[in-house]
Amino acid sequence: MAQSIVGLVKNQAVIHKQRKPLPKSAAGSIYSGIAQPSLFNRQEPEEPEEDPLLEHLSPMSEDDFNWDQTVVLKNERIAAKQEEMEATQAIVEAPSTLDLWHHIENEINRDTYPKYYPAVLTKAIEHASKTDPYMALTIFEKAKQKSVVSYISGCTVQVYNAMLLLRWDVWRDINGMLDLAEEM
């Protein structure tokens, strides 16, 4: 009997493939909360910035400024950067995954896409991967399938790199990474 089992195992041509493991974010709660460091969940203590340039540019009083406020308000580049920072901050400060989804869905469903669209997608994918990796996959797929313009302007190398890191860091899915690299 033992010889026949050994013979079956030895002559087996089909390789048994294990099921994919749980994502680390879900596995952490199962395995008594042992957290492993990853590229997405690094949290370093923030120290306040002391920059002499910021002190020079900061207003001395409510009415007196060291720089020309009218020039700053009319500058399109500064306005676009401000809009990018507000969109990124709304994503990072979203209290739940549902709120994160609403913020990113508003960005994806725009008629025209700003230059910072890939940066917002990347930040949303990185932020969602910390708590819900499947949400990060959904964000990427939604941006790809929304329209050709959304795919071309949003799914840049930066976004694909975030997805590759997600696939490796959470699932160690080399086949999925290969498919994603071929899709790029």
C-alpha positions as CSV (number, residue, x, y, z in Angstrom):
1,M,0.0,0.0,0.0
2,A,2.8,2.5,1.0
3,Q,4.7,1.5,-2.2
4,S,1.7,2.3,-4.4
5,I,1.2,5.8,-2.7
6,V,4.9,6.5,-3.2
7,G,4.7,5.4,-6.8
8,L,1.7,7.7,-7.4
9,V,3.4,10.7,-5.9
10,K,6.6,10.0,-7.8
11,N,4.9,9.6,-11.1
12,Q,2.5,12.6,-10.7
13,A,2.8,14.9,-13.7
14,V,0.5,17.7,-12.6
15,I,1.9,20.1,-10.1
16,H,-0.3,20.9,-7.3
17,K,-0.8,24.7,-6.9
18,Q,-1.6,26.1,-3.6
19,R,-4.3,28.7,-3.2
20,K,-3.2,32.3,-2.9
21,P,-2.6,33.4,0.7
22,L,-4.6,36.0,2.4
23,P,-3.4,39.6,2.0
24,K,-1.0,40.6,4.8
25,S,-3.5,43.2,6.0
26,A,-6.1,40.5,6.6
27,A,-3.6,38.0,7.8
28,G,-2.2,40.4,10.5
29,S,-5.5,40.3,12.4
30,I,-5.5,36.5,12.2
31,Y,-2.0,35.9,13.4
32,S,-2.3,37.9,16.6
33,G,-1.5,41.3,15.0
34,I,2.2,40.7,14.2
35,A,2.9,43.6,11.9
36,Q,5.6,43.2,9.3
37,P,7.1,46.4,7.8
38,S,6.2,47.1,4.2
39,L,6.7,49.8,1.7
40,F,3.3,51.2,2.3
41,N,3.0,51.2,6.1
42,R,6.2,52.9,7.1
43,Q,5.4,55.5,9.7
44,E,8.2,57.7,10.8
45,P,7.7,60.3,13.5
46,E,7.1,63.7,11.9
47,E,9.3,66.5,13.1
48,P,8.2,70.1,12.6
49,E,10.0,71.8,9.8
50,E,12.1,74.8,10.6
51,D,12.8,76.5,7.3
52,P,14.2,80.1,7.3
53,L,12.6,80.5,3.8
54,L,9.1,79.8,5.2
55,E,9.7,82.3,8.0
56,H,10.7,84.9,5.4
57,L,7.6,84.2,3.3
58,S,5.2,84.0,6.1
59,P,2.9,87.0,6.7
60,M,4.0,89.4,9.4
61,S,0.4,90.4,10.1
62,E,-2.9,89.8,8.5
63,D,-2.5,92.8,6.2
64,D,1.2,92.9,5.7
65,F,2.9,90.3,3.5
66,N,6.5,89.8,2.4
67,W,5.4,88.7,-1.1
68,D,2.9,90.0,-3.6
69,Q,-0.4,88.2,-2.9
70,T,-2.0,89.2,-6.2
71,V,0.8,87.6,-8.2
72,V,0.5,84.4,-6.2
73,L,-3.3,84.2,-6.5
74,K,-3.1,84.6,-10.3
75,N,-0.3,82.1,-10.9
76,E,-1.9,79.0,-12.6
77,R,0.9,76.7,-11.5
78,I,0.4,77.6,-7.9
79,A,-3.4,77.2,-8.2
80,A,-2.9,73.7,-9.8
81,K,-0.5,72.7,-7.1
82,Q,-2.9,73.9,-4.4
83,E,-5.7,71.9,-6.0
84,E,-3.5,68.8,-6.1
85,M,-2.6,69.2,-2.5
86,E,-6.2,69.5,-1.5
87,A,-7.2,66.4,-3.5
88,T,-4.3,64.4,-2.0
89,Q,-5.1,65.6,1.5
90,A,-8.8,64.6,1.1
91,I,-7.7,61.1,0.1
92,V,-5.2,60.7,3.0
93,E,-7.6,62.1,5.6
94,A,-10.6,60.0,4.5
95,P,-11.9,58.3,7.7
96,S,-13.2,55.2,5.9
97,T,-12.7,53.3,2.7
98,L,-16.1,54.5,1.5
99,D,-15.1,58.1,1.9
100,L,-11.9,57.3,0.1
101,W,-13.9,55.7,-2.7
102,H,-16.1,58.8,-3.0
103,H,-13.1,61.1,-3.2
104,I,-11.3,59.1,-5.8
105,E,-14.5,58.5,-7.8
106,N,-14.9,62.3,-8.1
107,E,-11.4,62.5,-9.5
108,I,-11.9,59.6,-11.9
109,N,-15.3,60.9,-13.2
110,R,-14.1,64.3,-14.2
111,D,-14.7,65.5,-17.8
112,T,-11.0,66.6,-18.1
113,Y,-8.1,65.3,-16.2
114,P,-5.5,67.7,-14.6
115,K,-1.8,67.1,-14.8
116,Y,-1.8,65.8,-11.2
117,Y,-4.3,63.0,-12.0
118,P,-1.6,60.2,-11.9
119,A,-0.2,61.5,-8.6
120,V,-3.7,61.4,-7.0
121,L,-4.3,57.9,-8.3
122,T,-0.9,56.8,-7.0
123,K,-1.6,58.3,-3.6
124,A,-5.1,56.7,-3.5
125,I,-3.7,53.3,-4.4
126,E,-0.9,53.5,-1.8
127,H,-3.3,54.8,0.9
128,A,-5.9,52.1,0.2
129,S,-3.4,49.3,0.1
130,K,-2.6,49.9,3.8
131,T,-6.2,49.0,4.9
132,D,-8.0,47.4,2.0
133,P,-5.8,46.1,-0.9
134,Y,-8.9,45.1,-2.9
135,M,-10.0,48.7,-2.8
136,A,-6.6,49.7,-4.4
137,L,-7.2,47.2,-7.2
138,T,-10.7,48.5,-7.7
139,I,-9.4,52.1,-8.0
140,F,-6.8,51.1,-10.6
141,E,-9.4,49.1,-12.6
142,K,-11.9,51.9,-12.4
143,A,-9.4,54.4,-13.7
144,K,-8.4,52.0,-16.6
145,Q,-12.0,51.3,-17.6
146,K,-13.5,54.8,-17.3
147,S,-12.3,56.0,-20.7
148,V,-9.3,56.0,-23.0
149,V,-8.4,59.5,-21.8
150,S,-8.5,58.4,-18.2
151,Y,-6.3,55.4,-19.0
152,I,-3.8,57.4,-21.0
153,S,-3.5,60.4,-18.7
154,G,-3.9,58.6,-15.4
155,C,-2.4,55.1,-15.6
156,T,1.3,56.1,-16.0
157,V,4.4,54.3,-14.9
158,Q,4.0,55.8,-11.5
159,V,0.6,54.2,-11.0
160,Y,1.7,50.9,-12.5
161,N,4.7,50.9,-10.1
162,A,2.3,51.4,-7.1
163,M,0.3,48.5,-8.4
164,L,3.4,46.3,-8.8
165,L,4.4,47.1,-5.2
166,L,0.9,46.3,-4.0
167,R,0.9,42.9,-5.7
168,W,4.3,42.0,-4.3
169,D,3.9,43.5,-0.9
170,V,0.5,42.0,-0.1
171,W,0.2,38.8,-2.1
172,R,3.8,38.0,-3.4
173,D,2.0,37.4,-6.7
174,I,4.7,37.1,-9.3
175,N,2.3,36.0,-12.0
176,G,0.1,39.0,-11.4
177,M,3.1,41.2,-11.5
178,L,4.2,39.7,-14.8
179,D,0.7,40.2,-16.3
180,L,0.8,43.8,-15.1
181,A,4.3,44.4,-16.5
182,E,3.2,43.0,-19.9
183,E,0.1,45.2,-19.8
184,M,2.3,48.3,-19.3
